[in-house]
Structures are given as structure tokens and as C-alpha cells.
């Protein structure tokens, strides 16, 4: 586990993630009825979803097949709840709609995993960094919590306890307006190279664990898991076919022109367009960078 200092101010944020899906109608039902986002705008082939404040997900209907496992690219992305009540209400909505999900306790967060109609994994997250002390790598990957207990890095989340904070029992409300895209977990073709790339654009390494084919990086603030990388699918695997469902691109917003400028200096190659600077990471994922 790294001991490098971590900025306490959060300095990089995610804008909307863009997805390729096979059916806009099914995606619209998923993001509005199941997840609880608002439909912000739509055409015959593109739809934007989010909160009253911002777009979080943009779906493009141009995939011919669903998400295919075994390739590099998107593992999952997470919508972060701003409060206990908001997280409980997101979970309650899944129960009301009888939608399958997996509850997991990562100690530094409480998580719910589900899949969209094309098999893309989505995570609902409640950040709880106050419960986390350190990652333990003896005899596997584990977590030490604030009480000194050594626990599984992916333990059981007590849903009954989560639901004690529900305020929207009928799941009739949209998700909380301060919900946000809080982290991305990527299948990297090479963890070492990917970790170096995200460090070069300004992220801080939190855990660099090549023996587990894993690393994650933060962007300031107490929750340090903003970009996660693994090669559990295999090393040097290519991106999935372009006609399959998955991530089209994602958007990073820096909180200052200086941070953006430093990132661009270290990338080497990028293309400037009206909405920002476009580049690819070492795996081939497409990024949009700008100063939000």
C-alpha cells in the first residue's frame, strides 16, 4: 500500500459516461424505472439520463450484441449516493421492481451491483472511508476496518440494515439530485502501464498491487478509489469488438486549468475539439478531458 501523500481537496470529477447499447427502449426503462434517473433528452438513437442537476449516463443505440466478457475495457462504473437515505432508496427501488442485484460490503464503501439490459455492470455506492484503515495483502486481499477487524475485501452487505434508512418506500421518487458518477473500474490490458498513465494525468496511486493484478487511484478527498484497474480477465487482452455493448468513452473534469494543462503535457498525443481534449489510455479507452 502506498504511503504517498493524498490531496485532501477533490480535484478531478467524472462527467457523463457514454455507453453503447443494443436497444434504447430497454435502456430507457432501466435507467428511469429501475435506477430512478430522469430522462433528460432523447432522439431515435441517443438518450441522456441523470438528475435535476446533471447528466450522468448517455446511451447510444449502436451495438449489435450485448456486453462480452473476457476483454479489456469497462468492468463496471458506479453511481454514488450522497447519503444513507439516498443509498437505501436506490436499493429499495430494486426490491420494489424485483430487479436482481448483489450486495457487497467493501468497508470503505457499501455497494450494490446490478446489470443493465445488455449485461453492463452498474454499481450503486455509499462512500464510507471512515470505516477503512488499510488493505492487508497477507494470505490474500483483505481489509482492516476502524475496529481493527480483518475482513474480506468484498464481504456481505446487510440489506436489512441498509433498508432502515429508506424514506421512499414506494420507489416513486427520482434518485437524489446530488447523486454522481463516483468511480470507474476498468479491465486493463496491463495494470502497470495503466496505473502509470492515470498517475501521469494527475491521479494519486492508492493501492498498487501487481501481485494481485490490481491498482486503484484517487483524486483527492478521503475516498481514494476513483479509478480502479485490474487484469483479472487476462493480461494484454484487447478491447471488446466495437459493435458490442460497453463503454463508448468517459469524461474527466479537472478543477483547475493548471491541472488540465499538466495532464495534457504528460499524455503526449491528444486531439483538441470544442468540448475539450480527447485521448486514449494505454488500454485504448477513450477519454474526454477538460476544466469543469
C-alpha positions as CSV (number, residue, x, y, z in Angstrom):
1,X,0.0,0.0,0.0
2,X,1.4,3.4,-1.0
3,X,2.4,6.0,1.6
4,X,2.5,8.9,-0.9
5,X,0.5,11.9,0.4
6,X,-3.0,12.3,-0.9
7,X,-4.5,15.8,-1.6
8,X,-7.5,16.4,0.7
9,X,-9.3,18.5,-1.8
10,X,-11.1,16.6,-4.5
11,X,-9.6,17.9,-7.7
12,X,-11.0,15.7,-10.5
13,X,-14.6,14.7,-11.2
14,X,-16.3,12.5,-13.7
15,X,-18.7,13.9,-16.2
16,X,-21.2,11.6,-18.0
17,X,-20.2,8.1,-19.1
18,X,-21.3,7.2,-22.6
19,X,-22.4,3.7,-23.4
20,X,-23.1,1.7,-26.5
21,X,-26.3,-0.4,-26.1
22,X,-28.5,-2.5,-28.4
23,X,-31.9,-1.1,-27.6
24,X,-32.7,2.4,-26.5
25,X,-36.2,1.4,-25.3
26,X,-34.9,-1.2,-22.9
27,X,-32.1,1.2,-21.7
28,X,-34.7,3.9,-21.0
29,X,-36.8,1.6,-18.9
30,X,-33.7,0.5,-17.0
31,X,-32.3,4.0,-16.3
32,X,-35.6,5.6,-15.4
33,X,-37.8,2.9,-13.8
34,X,-35.1,0.6,-12.3
35,X,-32.4,3.1,-11.4
36,X,-34.6,6.2,-11.0
37,X,-32.8,8.7,-13.2
38,X,-34.6,11.4,-15.2
39,X,-34.8,11.2,-19.0
40,X,-33.1,14.5,-19.9
41,X,-33.3,14.3,-23.7
42,X,-33.6,11.7,-26.4
43,X,-33.5,11.1,-30.1
44,X,-34.1,7.9,-32.1
45,X,-30.6,6.7,-31.2
46,X,-29.3,8.6,-28.2
47,X,-30.7,9.3,-24.7
48,X,-29.3,11.2,-21.8
49,X,-30.2,10.3,-18.2
50,X,-29.3,11.9,-14.9
51,X,-30.6,14.1,-12.0
52,X,-32.1,17.5,-11.9
53,X,-28.5,18.9,-11.8
54,X,-26.5,16.9,-14.3
55,X,-26.3,14.2,-17.0
56,X,-24.7,11.0,-15.6
57,X,-25.2,8.4,-18.4
58,X,-25.6,8.8,-22.2
59,X,-26.8,5.8,-24.1
60,X,-26.1,5.3,-27.8
61,X,-28.1,2.6,-29.6
62,X,-25.4,1.3,-32.0
63,X,-24.4,-2.0,-30.5
64,X,-25.3,-5.3,-32.3
65,X,-24.5,-7.6,-29.4
66,X,-24.6,-7.3,-25.6
67,X,-21.6,-6.9,-23.3
68,X,-18.9,-9.6,-24.0
69,X,-16.8,-10.8,-21.1
70,X,-13.1,-11.6,-21.4
71,X,-11.9,-8.3,-23.0
72,X,-10.3,-5.2,-21.7
73,X,-12.3,-2.0,-21.2
74,X,-15.1,-1.3,-18.8
75,X,-15.5,-3.7,-15.8
76,X,-18.2,-1.5,-14.1
77,X,-19.0,2.1,-13.2
78,X,-20.6,3.4,-10.0
79,X,-23.3,5.9,-9.2
80,X,-22.6,7.3,-5.8
81,X,-25.4,8.1,-3.4
82,X,-24.9,11.4,-1.3
83,X,-26.4,10.0,1.9
84,X,-27.6,6.9,3.8
85,X,-31.2,7.7,2.8
86,X,-30.4,8.1,-0.9
87,X,-28.5,4.7,-0.9
88,X,-31.3,3.0,0.9
89,X,-33.9,4.4,-1.5
90,X,-31.8,3.2,-4.5
91,X,-31.8,-0.3,-3.0
92,X,-35.5,-0.1,-2.2
93,X,-36.3,0.7,-5.8
94,X,-34.6,-2.6,-6.9
95,X,-36.7,-4.5,-4.4
96,X,-39.9,-2.9,-5.5
97,X,-39.2,-3.7,-9.1
98,X,-37.9,-7.2,-8.3
99,X,-34.7,-6.5,-10.1
100,X,-31.7,-8.8,-9.3
101,X,-28.7,-7.4,-7.6
102,X,-25.7,-8.4,-5.4
103,X,-25.0,-6.5,-2.1
104,X,-21.3,-6.2,-1.1
105,X,-19.5,-4.5,1.8
106,X,-16.1,-3.2,0.8
107,X,-15.6,-1.5,4.2
108,X,-14.5,1.8,2.5
109,X,-17.9,1.6,0.8
110,X,-21.2,-0.1,0.7
111,X,-22.2,-1.4,-2.7
112,X,-25.0,-2.8,-4.8
113,X,-24.2,-4.5,-8.1
114,X,-26.6,-5.0,-11.0
115,X,-26.6,-5.3,-14.7
116,X,-28.2,-3.2,-17.4
117,X,-30.2,-5.0,-20.2
118,X,-27.1,-5.6,-22.2
119,X,-25.1,-7.0,-19.3
120,X,-23.0,-3.9,-18.4
121,X,-22.4,-3.9,-14.7
122,X,-23.5,-0.9,-12.7
123,X,-22.7,-0.2,-9.1
124,X,-24.6,1.8,-6.5
125,X,-22.1,3.1,-3.9
126,X,-22.2,4.8,-0.5
127,X,-18.8,6.0,0.4
128,X,-17.7,5.1,4.0
129,X,-14.0,5.8,4.2
130,X,-14.3,6.4,7.9
131,X,-14.7,2.7,8.4
132,X,-11.5,1.9,6.4
133,X,-7.9,1.7,7.8
134,X,-5.8,-0.3,5.3
135,X,-5.5,-3.0,2.7
136,X,-4.0,-6.2,4.0
137,X,-2.1,-8.4,1.5
138,X,-1.1,-11.3,3.7
139,X,-2.7,-14.6,2.6
140,X,-5.0,-12.8,0.1
141,X,-6.5,-9.4,-0.3
142,X,-8.3,-8.2,2.8
143,X,-9.3,-5.0,4.6
144,X,-8.7,-3.8,8.2
145,X,-11.6,-1.8,9.5
146,X,-11.7,1.0,12.1
147,X,-12.3,-1.5,14.8
148,X,-9.1,-3.5,14.0
149,X,-11.0,-6.4,12.4
150,X,-9.5,-8.0,9.3
151,X,-12.3,-8.6,6.8
152,X,-12.9,-9.8,3.3
153,X,-12.4,-7.0,0.7
154,X,-15.8,-8.0,-0.7
155,X,-17.9,-9.1,2.3
156,X,-21.6,-9.5,2.8
157,X,-23.7,-6.3,3.0
158,X,-26.6,-6.5,5.4
159,X,-29.5,-5.3,3.3
160,X,-31.9,-5.2,6.3
161,X,-29.7,-2.7,8.0
162,X,-29.4,-0.6,4.8
163,X,-33.2,-0.5,4.4
164,X,-33.6,1.0,7.9
165,X,-32.8,4.4,6.2
166,X,-35.5,4.1,3.4
167,X,-37.6,7.2,3.1
168,X,-39.2,6.4,-0.3
169,X,-40.9,3.0,0.4
170,X,-42.9,3.0,-2.9
171,X,-39.9,4.0,-5.0
172,X,-41.8,6.8,-6.5
173,X,-39.1,9.5,-6.4
174,X,-36.1,10.0,-8.7
175,X,-32.7,9.4,-7.3
176,X,-31.2,12.1,-5.1
177,X,-30.2,15.2,-7.1
178,X,-26.7,15.1,-5.6
179,X,-26.0,11.6,-6.9
180,X,-23.0,11.4,-9.0
181,X,-20.7,9.2,-11.1
182,X,-18.1,8.5,-8.4
183,X,-15.7,5.9,-9.8
184,X,-14.8,3.7,-12.7
185,X,-13.3,0.2,-12.6
186,X,-11.5,-0.8,-15.8
187,X,-10.2,-4.1,-17.2
188,X,-6.6,-3.0,-18.1
189,X,-4.5,-4.8,-20.7
190,X,-1.5,-4.0,-18.5
191,X,-2.0,-2.8,-14.9
192,X,1.5,-1.3,-14.6
193,X,1.1,0.8,-17.8
194,X,-2.5,1.9,-17.0
195,X,-1.5,2.9,-13.4
196,X,1.3,5.0,-14.8
197,X,-1.0,6.6,-17.3
198,X,-3.5,7.7,-14.7
199,X,-0.8,8.9,-12.4
200,X,0.6,11.0,-15.3
201,X,-2.7,12.8,-15.7
202,X,-2.9,13.7,-12.1
203,X,-4.4,10.8,-10.1
204,X,-2.7,9.5,-6.9
205,X,-2.0,5.8,-6.5
206,X,-3.8,4.5,-3.5
207,X,-3.1,0.7,-3.8
208,X,-0.6,-0.6,-6.3
209,X,-0.7,-4.4,-6.0
210,X,0.8,-6.0,-9.1
211,X,0.9,-9.4,-7.4
212,X,-3.0,-9.3,-7.5
213,X,-3.1,-7.7,-11.0
214,X,-4.8,-4.7,-9.4
215,X,-4.3,-1.0,-8.6
216,X,-6.6,2.0,-7.7
217,X,-6.1,5.7,-7.7
218,X,-7.7,8.7,-6.1
219,X,-8.3,12.3,-7.0
220,X,-8.1,14.0,-3.6
221,X,-10.5,13.8,-0.7
222,X,-11.0,11.0,1.9
223,X,-12.4,8.4,-0.6
224,X,-9.4,7.4,-2.7
225,X,-10.9,4.8,-5.0
226,X,-11.8,6.8,-8.2
227,X,-10.1,4.8,-10.9
228,X,-9.6,1.1,-10.4
229,X,-7.6,-1.2,-12.7
230,X,-7.3,-4.9,-12.9
231,X,-6.2,-7.6,-15.3
232,X,-8.2,-10.4,-13.8
233,X,-9.6,-11.1,-17.3
234,X,-6.1,-11.8,-18.6
235,X,-3.0,-9.8,-19.4
236,X,-2.7,-8.0,-22.8
237,X,-6.3,-8.7,-23.7
238,X,-7.7,-6.3,-26.4
239,X,-10.8,-4.2,-26.2
240,X,-14.1,-5.9,-27.0
241,X,-15.4,-5.7,-30.6
242,X,-16.7,-2.2,-31.4
243,X,-20.2,-3.5,-32.2
244,X,-20.7,-4.9,-28.7
245,X,-22.3,-3.1,-25.8
246,X,-20.0,-1.4,-23.4
247,X,-18.3,1.9,-22.7
248,X,-18.0,4.4,-25.6
249,X,-16.0,7.0,-23.7
250,X,-15.8,8.7,-20.3
251,X,-15.2,12.3,-19.2
252,X,-12.8,13.7,-16.6
253,X,-13.2,17.3,-15.4
254,X,-10.3,18.9,-13.5
255,X,-11.0,21.7,-11.1
256,X,-8.3,24.0,-12.5
257,X,-6.7,24.9,-15.8
258,X,-3.3,24.1,-14.3
259,X,-4.2,20.5,-13.5
260,X,-5.7,20.1,-17.0
261,X,-2.6,21.6,-18.6
262,X,-0.3,19.3,-16.6
263,X,-2.3,16.3,-17.7
264,X,-2.1,17.2,-21.4
265,X,1.7,17.8,-21.1
266,X,2.1,14.2,-19.9
267,X,-0.2,12.5,-22.3
268,X,1.8,13.1,-25.5
269,X,-1.0,12.8,-28.0
270,X,-4.5,14.3,-27.8
271,X,-7.0,15.9,-30.1
272,X,-8.5,19.3,-29.2
273,X,-12.2,19.8,-30.0
274,X,-14.8,22.3,-29.0
275,X,-15.8,20.4,-25.9
276,X,-12.3,19.5,-24.7
277,X,-9.3,17.3,-25.3
278,X,-9.7,13.7,-26.5
279,X,-7.2,11.0,-25.8
280,X,-6.8,7.3,-25.1
281,X,-5.3,5.5,-22.1
282,X,-2.8,2.7,-22.6
283,X,-5.6,0.1,-22.9
284,X,-7.4,2.1,-25.6
285,X,-10.2,3.5,-23.6
286,X,-11.3,6.9,-24.9
287,X,-11.3,9.9,-22.5
288,X,-12.5,13.4,-22.7
289,X,-10.6,15.8,-20.5
290,X,-11.5,19.4,-19.7
291,X,-11.6,22.0,-17.0
292,X,-15.1,21.8,-15.5
